[in-house]
Amino acid sequence: MSVKDTIKSFGIEQTMKYVQKDPEKNLIKLMDWADKYAEGYFVRQRKDIREAIENPDHPYHDFIFDRVTHLDEGLLNTMAVNFFGNAVLKGWKKQEKLRKKYNCNIPWAILLDPTSACNLHCTGCWAAEYGNRLNLTYDEINDIVRQGRELGVYFYIFTGGEPLVRKNDIIRLCEENDDCIFLSFTNGTLIDEKFADDMLRVKNFIPTISLEGFEEATDSRRGTGVFKKVMNAMHLLQDRGLPYGISCCYTRYNFESITSEEYWDAMVKMGAFYVWYFHYMPVGNDASPELLPTPEQRLETMKRIRKYRVEKPLFALDFQNDGEYVGGCIAGGRRYLHINANGDCDPCVFIHYSDSNIREKSLLEVLRSPLFQAYHDNQPFNNNHLKPCPMLENPTVLPRLVKETGAHSTDLQSPESAEHLEEKCDPYAANWTPVADEAWEKRKEELRAKYGLNN
């Protein structure tokens, strides 16, 4: 770390030291710090956060101050330095520089599977297609982080399998890479008192716990008693002042309950800091296309989430419907990539085709490989950002990219051809296209009126 970076970190550390003593005053100082060093990046996001902090009538005002005052003080400081200082500000600038230098995608985040093993077997889970015998070694994971840091990547997300099957290695990784942020998608059932204490000690790990709705819906997909175990895990985290989020996968059958106002209010009461909504993907030979939401359900999901997140205090990300905020598809290293437990580098956690393995290539070589370069050269895959994906909404694109680059299926148990996956997505795309086109034109009109845009 340079002297300049050290001074920057010291500045934010001094600010965070006093945030919990006088949050009304010092959270504004934190935003002053962010504005000073952001140098023109994330203008809209910083403006929105400042408004929520300064305006007592803003729906997120009390939410922010409640969460901040209940967080462990040392953790709050670490998260501010690692996330805002390293991942957002310092890291983004380095990524931008390297994107231009190498003319390829450089990710903001790296998703990786420490293991394909899981203690549950959930209905419709794509991860189960991999089996349970694949693992990245600790040294391999640590080397991925080392290479990522050299590219300006300070944000790492564990998927699986169930990542917490490897929770001792995860804690060690957090200890040895204490300038990074680690997040994990987890079923939550392996979070016990010892692991919660370890999280409090390292202060740079955040779990995102999967729920399918209330108890009946969650247990029907994940197994009897899972919901109660998750609630217990949340209590353990809350008692220690640790943050966590919730992950929700919506399907044709759980859409109504999982996007209901009642469920949203329940997540707020659970103490979650954020919720991440995912559209069901029919990945794998055994996947169930009938679980795909109808066009009307997807459109209603988008409307509900956008309505709730401006009225109710819970940060929400809608993975398939928020393309307008990120310029379409973010996979292929544009903002993230996925490395499975066999070392195969997939462009997306939902698209299991690869031409590279991290055991054979450096991370930069992966990003400059034919498949990842094809993503770089073809993004966005659709100018309608409600149709961002080369698989789900533009299903003819993925088979072409796979064929042109010589990529292969990374599912070692039951390899699925890109053409087979396309067949499952074709009817969905045909039905969604007219609905998405109408919604996108309406959205563009709203933006033109709001910002005075001409196109």
C-alpha positions as CSV (number, residue, x, y, z in Angstrom):
1,M,0.0,0.0,0.0
2,S,1.3,3.4,-1.0
3,V,1.7,6.3,1.5
4,K,-1.1,8.0,-0.2
5,D,-3.4,5.0,0.2
6,T,-2.3,4.7,3.8
7,I,-3.3,8.3,4.5
8,K,-6.6,7.7,2.8
9,S,-7.3,4.6,4.9
10,F,-6.3,6.4,8.0
11,G,-8.7,9.2,7.2
12,I,-11.6,6.9,6.8
13,E,-10.6,4.9,9.9
14,Q,-10.6,8.0,12.0
15,T,-14.0,8.9,10.7
16,M,-15.4,5.4,11.4
17,K,-14.0,5.4,14.9
18,Y,-16.5,8.1,15.8
19,V,-19.5,7.1,13.6
20,Q,-21.2,5.0,16.3
21,K,-20.6,7.7,18.9
22,D,-22.4,10.3,16.9
23,P,-23.8,8.7,13.7
24,E,-26.0,11.7,12.7
25,K,-22.9,13.8,12.4
26,N,-20.2,11.4,11.4
27,L,-21.9,9.4,8.7
28,I,-22.1,12.7,6.9
29,K,-18.3,13.0,7.4
30,L,-18.0,9.5,5.9
31,M,-19.8,10.7,2.8
32,D,-17.5,13.8,2.7
33,W,-14.6,11.4,2.7
34,A,-16.1,9.3,-0.1
35,D,-16.8,12.4,-2.2
36,K,-13.3,13.6,-1.7
37,Y,-11.6,10.4,-3.0
38,A,-14.2,9.1,-5.5
39,E,-12.9,11.4,-8.2
40,G,-16.1,11.4,-10.3
41,Y,-17.0,7.7,-9.8
42,F,-20.4,6.4,-8.5
43,V,-21.9,9.9,-8.5
44,R,-25.5,8.7,-8.5
45,Q,-25.0,6.2,-5.8
46,R,-23.2,8.6,-3.5
47,K,-25.9,11.2,-4.0
48,D,-28.6,8.6,-3.1
49,I,-26.8,7.5,0.1
50,R,-26.2,11.1,1.2
51,E,-29.9,12.0,0.8
52,A,-30.9,9.0,2.9
53,I,-28.4,10.0,5.7
54,E,-29.3,13.7,5.7
55,N,-33.1,13.5,5.2
56,P,-34.9,12.3,8.4
57,D,-38.1,11.6,6.3
58,H,-36.2,9.3,3.8
59,P,-37.5,5.7,4.1
60,Y,-33.9,4.5,4.6
61,H,-32.8,7.1,7.2
62,D,-33.8,5.2,10.3
63,F,-32.8,1.9,8.7
64,I,-29.2,3.1,8.1
65,F,-28.8,4.5,11.6
66,D,-30.4,1.5,13.3
67,R,-28.1,-0.9,11.4
68,V,-24.9,1.2,12.0
69,T,-25.5,1.6,15.7
70,H,-26.0,-2.2,16.1
71,L,-22.9,-3.2,14.2
72,D,-19.7,-4.2,16.0
73,E,-17.5,-1.1,16.0
74,G,-14.4,-2.8,14.7
75,L,-16.3,-4.5,12.0
76,L,-17.9,-1.3,10.8
77,N,-14.4,0.2,10.5
78,T,-13.1,-2.8,8.6
79,M,-16.0,-2.9,6.2
80,A,-15.7,0.8,5.4
81,V,-12.0,0.5,4.6
82,N,-12.1,-2.8,2.7
83,F,-15.4,-2.2,0.8
84,F,-15.5,1.5,0.2
85,G,-11.8,2.2,0.3
86,N,-10.4,-0.8,-1.4
87,A,-13.1,-2.6,-3.4
88,V,-15.0,0.5,-4.6
89,L,-12.5,3.3,-4.9
90,K,-9.0,2.0,-5.1
91,G,-9.9,-1.3,-6.9
92,W,-12.2,0.2,-9.5
93,K,-9.6,2.7,-10.7
94,K,-7.1,0.0,-11.1
95,Q,-9.6,-2.2,-13.0
96,E,-10.4,0.6,-15.4
97,K,-6.7,1.1,-16.1
98,L,-6.2,-2.5,-16.8
99,R,-9.3,-2.9,-19.0
100,K,-7.9,-0.3,-21.3
101,K,-4.4,-1.7,-21.2
102,Y,-5.3,-5.3,-22.1
103,N,-8.6,-4.6,-24.0
104,C,-10.4,-7.2,-22.0
105,N,-12.8,-7.5,-19.2
106,I,-11.5,-7.0,-15.6
107,P,-14.0,-8.0,-12.9
108,W,-15.0,-6.1,-9.9
109,A,-15.9,-9.3,-8.1
110,I,-14.8,-13.0,-8.4
111,L,-17.3,-15.8,-7.5
112,L,-15.7,-19.1,-6.6
113,D,-16.8,-22.5,-5.3
114,P,-14.6,-23.8,-2.5
115,T,-16.4,-27.1,-2.8
116,S,-19.2,-28.8,-4.7
117,A,-20.3,-30.6,-1.5
118,C,-23.5,-29.6,0.3
119,N,-25.3,-30.7,3.4
120,L,-28.6,-30.2,1.7
121,H,-30.1,-31.2,-1.7
122,C,-32.6,-28.5,-2.7
123,T,-35.1,-28.9,-5.4
124,G,-34.1,-27.2,-8.6
125,C,-30.6,-26.3,-7.4
126,W,-28.1,-26.1,-10.4
127,A,-25.2,-26.6,-8.0
128,A,-26.3,-30.2,-7.3
129,E,-25.5,-31.0,-10.9
130,Y,-21.8,-30.9,-10.1
131,G,-21.8,-33.7,-7.5
132,N,-20.1,-33.4,-4.1
133,R,-16.5,-34.5,-4.6
134,L,-14.9,-31.5,-6.2
135,N,-12.8,-29.0,-4.1
136,L,-10.4,-26.2,-4.7
137,T,-7.4,-26.5,-2.3
138,Y,-6.8,-23.7,0.1
139,D,-3.6,-22.7,-1.7
140,E,-5.5,-22.5,-5.0
141,I,-8.2,-20.3,-3.5
142,N,-5.6,-18.1,-1.8
143,D,-3.7,-17.8,-5.1
144,I,-6.9,-16.7,-6.9
145,V,-7.3,-13.9,-4.4
146,R,-3.6,-13.0,-4.8
147,Q,-4.0,-12.8,-8.6
148,G,-7.3,-10.9,-8.2
149,R,-5.8,-8.3,-6.0
150,E,-3.1,-7.7,-8.6
151,L,-5.9,-6.8,-11.0
152,G,-7.6,-4.5,-8.4
153,V,-10.2,-7.1,-7.2
154,Y,-10.9,-6.9,-3.4
155,F,-14.4,-8.5,-3.4
156,Y,-14.8,-12.3,-3.4
157,I,-18.0,-14.3,-3.2
158,F,-18.3,-17.9,-2.3
159,T,-20.9,-20.1,-4.0
160,G,-21.2,-23.9,-4.2
161,G,-22.2,-26.4,-3.1
162,E,-22.4,-25.1,0.4
163,P,-19.3,-23.0,1.0
164,L,-19.5,-23.3,4.8
165,V,-18.6,-26.9,4.5
166,R,-15.1,-25.3,4.2
167,K,-15.7,-22.7,6.9
168,N,-12.3,-23.2,8.7
169,D,-10.5,-22.5,5.4
170,I,-12.8,-19.5,4.8
171,I,-11.9,-18.0,8.1
172,R,-8.2,-18.6,7.4
173,L,-8.6,-16.9,4.0
174,C,-10.2,-13.9,5.7
175,E,-7.3,-13.7,8.2
176,E,-4.6,-13.9,5.5
177,N,-6.3,-11.4,3.2
178,D,-7.6,-8.8,5.7
179,D,-7.8,-6.0,3.1
180,C,-10.5,-7.8,1.1
181,I,-14.2,-8.4,1.6
182,F,-15.6,-12.0,1.5
183,L,-19.3,-12.8,1.0
184,S,-20.9,-16.2,0.8
185,F,-24.2,-17.5,-0.5
186,T,-25.1,-20.1,2.1
187,N,-28.1,-22.1,3.3
188,G,-27.2,-20.8,6.8
189,T,-27.6,-24.2,8.6
190,L,-23.8,-24.5,9.4
191,I,-23.6,-21.1,11.1
192,D,-23.0,-22.0,14.8
193,E,-21.7,-20.0,17.8
194,K,-18.0,-20.8,17.0
195,F,-18.3,-19.7,13.4
196,A,-20.2,-16.5,14.4
197,D,-17.4,-15.8,16.9
198,D,-14.8,-16.3,14.2
199,M,-16.7,-13.9,11.9
200,L,-16.6,-11.3,14.6
201,R,-12.9,-11.8,15.0
202,V,-11.9,-11.5,11.3
203,K,-14.6,-8.8,10.5
204,N,-14.4,-9.1,6.7
205,F,-16.9,-12.0,6.0
206,I,-20.6,-11.5,5.3
207,P,-23.1,-14.4,4.8
208,T,-26.0,-14.1,2.4
209,I,-28.6,-16.7,3.6
210,S,-30.9,-18.4,1.1
211,L,-34.6,-18.4,1.8
212,E,-37.5,-19.4,-0.4
213,G,-40.1,-17.4,1.6
214,F,-41.7,-18.3,4.9
215,E,-41.2,-21.6,6.7
216,E,-43.4,-23.8,4.6
217,A,-41.9,-22.7,1.3
218,T,-38.3,-22.8,2.5
219,D,-38.7,-26.3,4.1
220,S,-40.5,-27.7,1.0
221,R,-37.5,-26.9,-1.1
222,R,-34.6,-27.2,1.3
223,G,-35.8,-29.8,3.8
224,T,-37.8,-29.9,7.1
225,G,-36.4,-27.8,9.9
226,V,-34.2,-25.7,7.6
227,F,-36.2,-22.4,8.2
228,K,-35.8,-22.7,12.0
229,K,-32.1,-23.4,11.7
230,V,-31.8,-20.2,9.5
231,M,-33.6,-18.2,12.1
232,N,-31.3,-19.4,14.8
233,A,-28.3,-18.5,12.7
234,M,-29.7,-14.9,12.2
235,H,-30.1,-14.6,16.0
236,L,-26.5,-15.6,16.5
237,L,-25.3,-13.0,14.0
238,Q,-27.5,-10.3,15.4
239,D,-26.3,-10.9,19.0
240,R,-22.7,-10.2,17.8
241,G,-23.5,-7.2,15.8
242,L,-22.7,-8.9,12.5
243,P,-24.3,-8.0,9.2
244,Y,-26.0,-10.5,6.8
245,G,-28.2,-10.5,3.8
246,I,-30.9,-12.8,2.3
247,S,-31.0,-14.5,-1.1
248,C,-34.3,-15.4,-2.8
249,C,-34.8,-17.4,-5.9
250,Y,-38.3,-16.8,-7.4
251,T,-40.0,-19.4,-9.5
252,R,-43.4,-19.8,-11.1
253,Y,-44.7,-21.5,-7.9
254,N,-43.2,-19.3,-5.1
255,F,-43.4,-15.9,-6.9
256,E,-46.4,-14.7,-5.1
257,S,-45.3,-15.3,-1.5
258,I,-41.6,-14.4,-2.0
259,T,-42.4,-11.0,-3.5
260,S,-45.3,-10.2,-1.2
261,E,-45.3,-7.1,1.0
262,E,-45.7,-9.4,4.0
263,Y,-42.5,-11.2,3.2
264,W,-40.6,-8.0,2.5
265,D,-41.7,-6.6,5.9
266,A,-40.6,-9.9,7.5
267,M,-37.1,-9.7,6.0
268,V,-36.8,-6.2,7.5
269,K,-37.8,-7.5,10.9
270,M,-35.3,-10.4,10.5
271,G,-32.6,-7.7,10.6
272,A,-31.3,-8.3,7.1
273,F,-29.1,-5.6,5.6
274,Y,-30.0,-6.5,2.0
275,V,-31.9,-8.9,-0.2
276,W,-30.7,-10.4,-3.5
277,Y,-33.4,-11.6,-5.8
278,F,-32.5,-14.2,-8.4
279,H,-34.6,-15.4,-11.4
280,Y,-34.8,-19.3,-11.6
281,M,-32.5,-20.6,-14.3
282,P,-33.1,-24.0,-16.1
283,V,-29.4,-25.0,-15.9
284,G,-28.5,-28.7,-16.1
285,N,-30.0,-31.7,-17.9
286,D,-32.2,-32.4,-14.9
287,A,-33.4,-28.8,-14.5
288,S,-37.2,-28.1,-14.5
289,P,-38.3,-25.6,-17.2
290,E,-41.7,-25.6,-15.6
291,L,-40.2,-23.6,-12.7
292,L,-39.5,-20.7,-14.9
293,P,-41.7,-17.7,-14.0
294,T,-44.3,-16.5,-16.5
295,P,-43.7,-13.1,-18.2
296,E,-46.5,-11.6,-16.1
297,Q,-44.9,-12.9,-12.9
298,R,-41.4,-11.6,-13.8
299,L,-42.8,-8.2,-14.7
300,E,-44.8,-8.0,-11.5
301,T,-41.7,-9.1,-9.5
302,M,-39.7,-6.2,-11.0
303,K,-42.5,-3.7,-10.2
304,R,-42.9,-4.9,-6.6
305,I,-39.2,-4.8,-5.9
306,R,-38.8,-1.3,-7.4
307,K,-41.8,-0.1,-5.4
308,Y,-40.7,-1.7,-2.1
309,R,-37.1,-0.5,-2.2
310,V,-38.1,3.2,-2.4
311,E,-40.8,2.8,0.2
312,K,-39.5,0.2,2.6
313,P,-36.0,0.1,4.3
314,L,-34.2,-2.9,2.8
315,F,-31.4,-2.6,0.1
316,A,-32.5,-4.9,-2.8
317,L,-30.8,-6.2,-5.9
318,D,-32.8,-7.8,-8.7
319,F,-30.2,-9.8,-10.6
320,Q,-32.2,-10.3,-13.8
321,N,-34.2,-7.1,-13.9
322,D,-31.7,-4.4,-12.9
323,G,-29.7,-4.4,-16.2
324,E,-30.4,-0.7,-16.8
325,Y,-28.2,0.1,-13.7
326,V,-25.2,-1.9,-14.9
327,G,-25.5,-1.7,-18.7
328,G,-26.8,-5.3,-19.3
329,C,-25.0,-8.5,-18.7
330,I,-22.2,-8.3,-16.1
331,A,-20.7,-11.8,-16.7
332,G,-17.6,-12.9,-18.6
333,G,-15.5,-10.8,-16.3
334,R,-17.2,-7.5,-17.2
335,R,-18.1,-7.2,-13.5
336,Y,-17.6,-10.8,-12.4
337,L,-16.8,-14.3,-13.4
338,H,-17.3,-17.7,-11.8
339,I,-14.6,-20.4,-10.9
340,N,-16.1,-23.8,-10.0
341,A,-14.7,-26.3,-7.6
342,N,-12.9,-28.1,-10.4
343,G,-11.1,-24.9,-11.4
344,D,-13.1,-24.3,-14.5
345,C,-13.7,-20.7,-15.3
346,D,-17.3,-20.0,-16.3
347,P,-18.3,-16.6,-17.6
348,C,-21.4,-16.7,-15.3
349,V,-22.5,-18.7,-12.2
350,F,-25.5,-19.8,-14.3
351,I,-23.6,-20.6,-17.6
352,H,-21.5,-23.7,-17.2
353,Y,-19.3,-23.6,-20.3
354,S,-15.6,-22.8,-20.3
355,D,-12.4,-22.8,-22.4
356,S,-10.1,-22.2,-19.4
357,N,-9.1,-23.7,-16.1
358,I,-7.5,-21.7,-13.3
359,R,-5.1,-24.6,-12.7
360,E,-3.7,-24.2,-16.2
361,K,-3.9,-20.5,-16.8
362,S,-3.4,-17.3,-14.9
363,L,-6.5,-15.2,-14.1
364,L,-5.4,-12.6,-16.7
365,E,-5.0,-15.3,-19.3
366,V,-8.5,-16.6,-18.5
367,L,-9.9,-13.1,-19.0
368,R,-8.1,-12.9,-22.4
369,S,-9.2,-16.4,-23.5
370,P,-11.5,-16.7,-26.6
371,L,-14.7,-17.3,-24.6
372,F,-14.1,-14.3,-22.2
373,Q,-13.0,-12.1,-25.1
374,A,-16.2,-13.0,-26.9
375,Y,-18.2,-11.8,-23.9
376,H,-16.1,-8.6,-23.9
377,D,-16.6,-8.0,-27.7
378,N,-20.4,-8.8,-27.7
379,Q,-21.7,-7.1,-24.6
380,P,-24.3,-5.9,-24.2
381,F,-26.1,-8.9,-25.8
382,N,-29.2,-6.8,-26.2
383,N,-29.9,-3.1,-26.1
384,N,-33.0,-3.8,-24.1
385,H,-31.5,-4.2,-20.6
386,L,-34.6,-6.2,-19.5
387,K,-33.1,-8.9,-21.9
388,P,-29.5,-9.0,-20.8
389,C,-28.6,-12.7,-20.8
390,P,-27.1,-14.6,-23.7
391,M,-28.8,-17.7,-22.4
392,L,-32.2,-16.9,-20.9
393,E,-33.5,-14.0,-23.1
394,N,-31.2,-14.3,-26.1
395,P,-30.8,-18.1,-26.2
396,T,-29.3,-18.3,-29.8
397,V,-26.3,-16.3,-28.6
398,L,-24.8,-18.7,-26.1
399,P,-24.6,-21.8,-28.5
400,R,-22.8,-19.6,-31.0
401,L,-20.3,-18.3,-28.5
402,V,-19.6,-21.8,-27.2
403,K,-19.1,-23.2,-30.8
404,E,-16.9,-20.3,-32.0
405,T,-14.6,-20.4,-29.0
406,G,-14.4,-24.2,-28.5
407,A,-15.8,-24.0,-25.0
408,H,-17.2,-27.1,-23.3
409,S,-19.7,-28.0,-20.6
410,T,-18.1,-27.9,-17.1
411,D,-20.7,-30.2,-15.6
412,L,-18.6,-33.3,-15.1
413,Q,-21.6,-35.6,-14.1
414,S,-24.0,-34.8,-16.8
415,P,-22.7,-32.5,-19.5
416,E,-25.4,-30.4,-21.1
417,S,-25.0,-29.1,-24.6
418,A,-25.6,-25.4,-25.2
419,E,-28.2,-26.4,-27.8
420,H,-30.1,-28.4,-25.2
421,L,-30.1,-25.4,-22.9
422,E,-31.2,-23.2,-25.8
423,E,-34.2,-25.5,-26.4
424,K,-35.4,-25.0,-22.8
425,C,-35.0,-21.2,-23.0
426,D,-36.5,-20.6,-26.5
427,P,-40.2,-20.6,-25.4
428,Y,-39.4,-18.5,-22.4
429,A,-37.6,-15.9,-24.5
430,A,-40.3,-15.8,-27.1
431,N,-43.0,-15.1,-24.4
432,W,-40.9,-12.6,-22.5
433,T,-39.8,-10.5,-25.5
434,P,-43.0,-8.6,-26.2
435,V,-43.5,-7.9,-22.5
436,A,-39.9,-6.8,-22.1
437,D,-39.9,-4.6,-25.1
438,E,-43.1,-2.8,-24.0
439,A,-41.7,-2.4,-20.5
440,W,-38.4,-1.1,-21.7
441,E,-39.9,1.5,-24.0
442,K,-42.0,2.7,-21.1
443,R,-38.9,2.9,-18.8
444,K,-37.0,4.9,-21.4
445,E,-39.8,7.4,-21.6
446,E,-39.7,7.7,-17.8
447,L,-36.0,8.4,-17.8
448,R,-36.2,10.9,-20.7
449,A,-38.9,12.8,-18.7
450,K,-36.9,12.7,-15.5
451,Y,-33.5,13.6,-16.8
452,G,-34.3,15.4,-20.0
453,L,-32.7,12.8,-22.3
454,N,-33.0,12.8,-26.0
455,N,-32.4,9.0,-26.6
